[in-house]
């Protein structure tokens, strides 16, 4: 379980409060979707979880262990993984090599193919391809998800996995998350605005203005959020 315990974070440039005394648990075996208005602090919370940034106060705990002062590498070794909104490209690094690095040792073709297939990629076409500009954003996203799956993480964090990808890639990601939910392996924290992603969640947390505005089971939260999003869409389109 990942726990945020009264966590605060201030912007480095002007000291403005971004996260304000937020407490939230991401339980083992659950999918927690974190949603809310843009600029509310969702991605900041994800970066705090991975150790990319450090809180000004409060604690972050992993299965009861205080990891607040641990860096990215230390948290990765403890089984915390993070998928970026825009995955990095690495010229010369092949997909197979990336998966082997993620797994912590050499992985054979069959094992690589198993994980690439789970995210909807024809594995034989990708093993020896480089993670460079020849891959689309959707392909990179799915390869990044495969690299997290192969690690068997205690906590996997996905920051807006739907951002900047085509509908086919999005459908494949939704299927991969649904499979993870059925397997109940580790804790899954997904930052998302997409209703289809929220439908898979065990719980939904709403982050607004740096605080936890609401949290609850999906069957309770989703009808409320659907109504809010519908009203926002109507307002945005001037209807």
Secondary structure, 3 states (H helix, E strand, C coil): CEEEEEEEEECCCCCCEEEEEEEEEECCCCEEEEECCCCCCHHHHHHHHHCCCCCCEEEEEECCEECCCCCHHHHHHHCEEEECCCCCCEEEEEHHHHHHHHHCCCCCHHHHHHHHHHCCCCHHHCCCCEECCCCCHHHHHHHHHHHHHCCCCCEEEEECCCCCCCHHHHHHHHHHHHHHHHHCCCEEEEECCCHHHHHCCCEEEEEECCEEEEEEEHHHHHHHHHHHHHHHHHHHCCC
